Amino acid sequence: MTYAEYVKPLRIVVDRTSPVPLYHQLSQQFTAAIEKGILKPGDSFENELSLADRLELSRPTVRRAISELVSRGLLVRRRGVGTTVASQVIHRRDELTSLYDDMQRKGQQPVTVVRQFATERRDARAAEMLGVDPDTPLVCIERLRLANDTPTALMQNWLPPQYADVTVADLERGSLYGWLRARGAFPVIARQTISARRPTAAERKLLALAPGDPLLTMMRRAYLANGEAVEFGDHCYRFDQYAFDVTVHDR
């Protein structure tokens, strides 16, 4: 099978008389095709050389258009695989929600696999984050969250001991924040840190990452209205499945 047979070329119209840069014209048309479902998640994307030859454009122009789509999370480049259309990305807005809520809002079906569960785990870092004594027995939870059978996040959470009545069944059938609210504990504000790093071998396997793929991470401390820390979370997400949308304001 030839490359042209393997990847169906998308019809692109380039207007060389337009003041809009050629790379941006390409980017706009590819974006529209992805948003309309003409190019679907997982589809192989026509390579740079083929596009440049077919459209009679320079390779730097095509490369810039593709790079723009990659930087926006619409395309994914993987060594040995090539460039493909990214899976649907979950966007977490700057509000206090859970991943479970975000998935449902996106129309996805969240599935939770509880990998570790303990109600008397001692952890100095988690205790410090929750503002309790280092010897305090904490609730420790580790979950793998999937969206439509795609592994999306690996989440570790710690709760103060008064929430030791949570069960594995509670965690598998809904969100942790949903359980807390039903319990009468309403997280109203959180402080979180977002960063990126390389995954461990275990994380790479659990999240089905390719060699060289990064992880998006978030650490969060959530508080009740009285200022009491109710949850500490240390989460990592597949880079091609998740994004944070943050609104900033002038001071």
Rosetta blueprint (number, residue, H / E / L):
1 M L
2 T L
3 Y H
4 A H
5 E H
6 Y H
7 V L
8 K L
9 P L
10 L L
11 R L
12 I L
13 V L
14 V L
15 D L
16 R L
17 T L
18 S L
19 P L
20 V L
21 P L
22 L H
23 Y H
24 H H
25 Q H
26 L H
27 S H
28 Q H
29 Q H
30 F H
31 T H
32 A H
33 A H
34 I H
35 E H
36 K L
37 G L
38 I L
39 L L
40 K L
41 P L
42 G L
43 D L
44 S E
45 F L
46 E L
47 N L
48 E H
49 L H
50 S H
51 L H
52 A H
53 D H
54 R H
55 L H
56 E L
57 L L
58 S L
59 R H
60 P H
61 T H
62 V H
63 R H
64 R H
65 A H
66 I H
67 S H
68 E H
69 L H
70 V H
71 S H
72 R L
73 G L
74 L L
75 L E
76 V E
77 R E
78 R E
79 R L
80 G L
81 V L
82 G E
83 T E
84 T E
85 V E
86 A L
87 S L
88 Q L
89 V L
90 I E
91 H E
92 R E
93 R L
94 D L
95 E L
96 L L
97 T L
98 S L
99 L H
100 Y H
101 D H
102 D H
103 M H
104 Q H
105 R H
106 K L
107 G L
108 Q L
109 Q L
110 P E
111 V E
112 T E
113 V E
114 V E
115 R E
116 Q E
117 F E
118 A E
119 T E
120 E E
121 R E
122 R L
123 D L
124 A H
125 R H
126 A H
127 A H
128 E H
129 M H
130 L H
131 G L
132 V L
133 D L
134 P L
135 D L
136 T L
137 P L
138 L E
139 V E
140 C E
141 I E
142 E E
143 R E
144 L E
145 R E
146 L E
147 A E
148 N L
149 D L
150 T E
151 P E
152 T E
153 A E
154 L E
155 M E
156 Q E
157 N E
158 W E
159 L E
160 P L
161 P H
162 Q H
163 Y H
164 A L
165 D L
166 V L
167 T L
168 V H
169 A H
170 D H
171 L H
172 E H
173 R H
174 G L
175 S L
176 L H
177 Y H
178 G H
179 W H
180 L H
181 R H
182 A H
183 R L
184 G L
185 A L
186 F L
187 P L
188 V L
189 I E
190 A E
191 R E
192 Q E
193 T E
194 I E
195 S E
196 A E
197 R E
198 R L
199 P L
200 T L
201 A H
202 A H
203 E H
204 R H
205 K H
206 L H
207 L L
208 A L
209 L L
210 A L
211 P L
212 G L
213 D L
214 P L
215 L E
216 L E
217 T E
218 M E
219 M E
220 R E
221 R E
222 A E
223 Y E
224 L L
225 A L
226 N L
227 G L
228 E L
229 A E
230 V E
231 E E
232 F E
233 G E
234 D E
235 H E
236 C E
237 Y E
238 R E
239 F L
240 D L
241 Q L
242 Y E
243 A E
244 F E
245 D L
246 V L
247 T L
248 V L
249 H L
250 D L
251 R L
